[in-house]
Amino acid sequence: MKEYKVVTLKLGFRNRIQNFEDLLNQYAREGWVFKEVPSGWNSVILERDKNR
């Protein structure tokens, strides 16, 4: 079974790319995998196995 997390992006004005990368790496260490960015949203969807 999978579980999902929606993360609202609050990256600031400076270093947006680096902040986004750091955010994804932080969640990756917790077992989350990037799934998608909904069109027109300021968020990302992450996925991981619930029974890990």
N, C-alpha and C positions, 0 to 999 in steps of 0.2 A: 504494500500500500504506500502511496505517496502522500506527502504533505507539502503545502505551498505557503509561501510568505510573500506579501506585497510590501515593498519598501519604497517609501516616498523619498525622492532625492532632494536633499538640501545641501548643495555642493558649494554655495557661495559664488563669488565673482572671480576670485583668483584661483589658479591651479585646479580648475574644474576637472580636467582629465585625470590628474594625479589623485584628486579626492575620490573620483569615481572608481579608479583602479584600487585604491586603498579600501574602499567600501566593499567591493567585490571580493578582494582577497580576505578581508575579515570574515565575511560570511562563508567563503570557501573553506576556511579553517574549521568552521563549525559543521561542515558537511553539506552546505547548500550549493546548488548548481544553478547557474543563470539559465532561465527558461526563455523569457522574452521581455520586450518593452512594448506595452500596448500603445498603439498609434494615438498621438495627441495627449498622452499622459505624462506626468512628471514622476514616474515610478517604474520599478522593475519587478518582475515576478521571478522568484527563486523556488527551487524544488529540491526535495531530498526524500530518501526512503524513511518512512515512519518507524519501521522496525529494524533499525540499524544496530 
